[in-house]
């Protein structure tokens, strides 16, 4: 392989590395350079090329780059969840900004909630990125937001299966879970505190397809010692539910995910 060919291969590898970093959260040039262990000048040059091709885009509100429409379009052709991620992402950014905590998206995967996207914050005490994890629905807020709105037969099937306990707060009794999910349907959102991980609190609300089936859930989570902020619990829950509704509404008209 010639030096020119080797240089081109290296550029492709480095560009792919940057895309992998941006797939989990938005970043500016400095953070991307640190995360990828590349010179800032190299990162800036690659980002300029990727932006020209639509592979990344600049976000004025956050001062960082995110995955662009060309990558989202390619992913959407093979993964139905990719369109939902792209459509939900701007709302996750707003949630992270307004709550000052990590915001994310989960989709149903059998008995599991599959975390497929997360937008982070600059808090000194960070919550790890849950993207890629698959957790039992009854143990996390996003899962409960999905489970509560499933058809009765699917919910009954879930409750008849194994319901694992992860912490002292994990609800495992089918009768108690049934009552809790009725409350979630009434409220339009689900709160969890230490149900899967000690010291973690989360709130989530479901996203619906045109038939009214839950196809995803938006959540915000943070350390229990600071989230939710005092006096902000109802406001945050309403904000999460509103963002989930804003994602769901275009789906009902067929103008977004397809």
SVG drawing of the C-alpha trace seen along z (x, -y; Angstrom):
<svg xmlns="http://www.w3.org/2000/svg" viewBox="-56 -29 60 46">
<polyline fill="none" stroke="black" stroke-width="0.4" points="0.0,0.0 1.4,-3.4 1.8,-6.3 -1.1,-8.1 -3.4,-5.1 -2.3,-4.5 -3.1,-8.2 -6.6,-7.9 -7.3,-4.7 -6.1,-6.4 -8.4,-9.4 -11.4,-7.0 -10.6,-5.2 -10.3,-8.5 -13.5,-9.9 -15.3,-6.7 -13.9,-7.1 -15.4,-10.6 -18.7,-9.3 -18.7,-6.6 -18.1,-9.3 -20.9,-11.5 -23.3,-8.5 -23.5,-8.6 -23.6,-12.4 -22.9,-15.8 -19.4,-17.1 -17.3,-20.1 -13.9,-19.9 -12.0,-20.0 -13.9,-17.1 -13.8,-15.1 -10.0,-15.5 -9.7,-14.4 -12.0,-11.4 -10.4,-10.2 -6.8,-11.2 -6.3,-13.1 -4.9,-16.7 -7.6,-19.4 -6.5,-20.5 -7.0,-16.9 -10.5,-16.7 -11.5,-20.1 -10.4,-19.1 -12.3,-15.8 -15.4,-17.5 -15.4,-20.0 -15.4,-17.2 -18.0,-15.2 -20.2,-18.3 -19.9,-19.0 -21.2,-15.4 -24.0,-15.7 -22.5,-13.1 -22.4,-15.5 -24.0,-18.8 -23.3,-21.8 -25.8,-22.6 -25.8,-26.2 -27.8,-25.6 -25.2,-23.3 -22.1,-24.4 -21.3,-20.9 -21.6,-18.5 -24.0,-15.6 -24.7,-12.9 -26.1,-14.4 -29.0,-13.6 -27.0,-11.5 -25.9,-9.1 -29.4,-9.0 -30.9,-8.3 -28.5,-5.4 -29.1,-3.9 -32.9,-4.3 -32.8,-2.2 -31.7,0.8 -32.8,0.0 -36.4,-1.3 -35.3,-2.7 -32.8,-5.0 -35.5,-7.3 -37.1,-7.5 -33.7,-8.4 -33.1,-11.1 -36.6,-12.5 -36.3,-12.4 -32.8,-13.7 -33.6,-17.5 -36.1,-16.9 -33.5,-15.0 -31.2,-18.0 -33.8,-20.4 -34.6,-18.0 -30.9,-17.7 -30.5,-21.5 -33.7,-22.3 -33.3,-19.6 -29.5,-19.7 -29.5,-15.9 -29.0,-13.1 -31.9,-12.5 -32.4,-9.3 -34.6,-7.1 -35.5,-3.4 -37.4,-1.1 -39.1,2.2 -37.2,5.4 -39.3,8.3 -39.4,8.2 -36.6,5.6 -36.2,1.9 -33.4,1.2 -31.6,-2.1 -30.7,-3.4 -29.8,-7.1 -28.6,-9.5 -27.7,-13.2 -25.4,-14.0 -24.6,-17.1 -21.5,-18.6 -22.4,-17.8 -19.4,-17.1 -21.0,-13.9 -21.9,-11.9 -24.4,-9.1 -22.8,-6.5 -24.1,-6.3 -26.7,-3.6 -26.9,-3.4 -26.9,0.2 -28.1,1.7 -31.2,3.9 -33.0,4.1 -36.2,5.7 -39.1,3.4 -40.3,3.5 -37.0,2.3 -36.6,-1.1 -38.7,-4.1 -38.6,-3.8 -39.5,-0.2 -42.5,-0.9 -43.6,-3.7 -43.7,-1.1 -45.1,1.8 -48.0,-0.2 -49.3,-1.1 -48.9,2.3 -52.1,4.2 -53.5,6.1 -52.6,9.5 -48.9,8.5 -48.8,6.9 -50.4,10.0 -47.8,12.2 -45.0,10.1 -46.4,10.3 -46.8,14.1 -43.1,14.5 -40.0,14.1 -39.9,10.7 -36.4,10.3 -35.5,8.1 -32.4,5.9 -32.6,3.7 -34.8,3.4 -37.0,0.9 -37.6,3.2 -41.3,4.0 -41.9,7.7 -45.4,8.5 -47.7,8.7 -50.6,7.2 -48.6,4.2 -47.2,3.8 -50.6,3.9 -51.8,1.1 -48.7,-0.9 -49.1,-0.7 -52.7,-1.8 -51.4,-4.9 -48.7,-5.4 -51.4,-5.3 -53.4,-7.9 -50.4,-10.2 -48.9,-9.7 -45.4,-9.2 -43.5,-6.9 -41.0,-7.7 -38.5,-5.2 -36.1,-5.6 -33.4,-3.0 -35.5,-0.3 -32.5,1.0 -29.5,-1.0 -29.2,-2.4 -29.0,-6.2 -30.5,-6.7 -33.9,-8.4 -35.6,-8.6 -38.8,-9.7 -40.1,-8.5 -43.0,-9.0 -44.1,-6.8 -44.0,-7.6 -46.9,-6.1 -47.2,-5.0 -50.3,-5.9 -52.2,-2.8 -51.6,-4.0 -49.0,-1.4 -45.9,-2.4 -42.8,-2.3 -40.4,-4.1 -40.0,-6.1 -38.2,-9.3 -36.5,-9.5 -34.4,-11.8 -32.3,-10.4 -29.8,-11.6 -28.4,-10.9 -31.1,-10.8 -29.3,-13.4 -29.9,-16.1 -32.6,-14.8 -35.3,-15.9 -34.5,-19.3 -36.6,-20.4 -40.0,-21.6 -39.4,-20.6 -40.7,-17.0 -44.1,-17.8 -42.6,-20.3 -40.0,-17.8 -42.5,-15.0 -44.8,-17.3 -41.8,-18.4 -40.9,-14.8 -44.5,-13.9 -44.8,-16.9 -41.7,-16.0 -42.9,-12.5 -46.2,-13.8 -44.4,-16.1 -42.5,-13.1 -45.7,-11.0 -47.9,-13.7 -46.0,-13.7 -45.9,-9.9 -49.7,-9.9 -49.8,-12.0 -47.1,-10.0 -44.8,-13.0 -41.8,-11.7 -40.9,-8.0 -41.9,-5.6"/>
</svg>
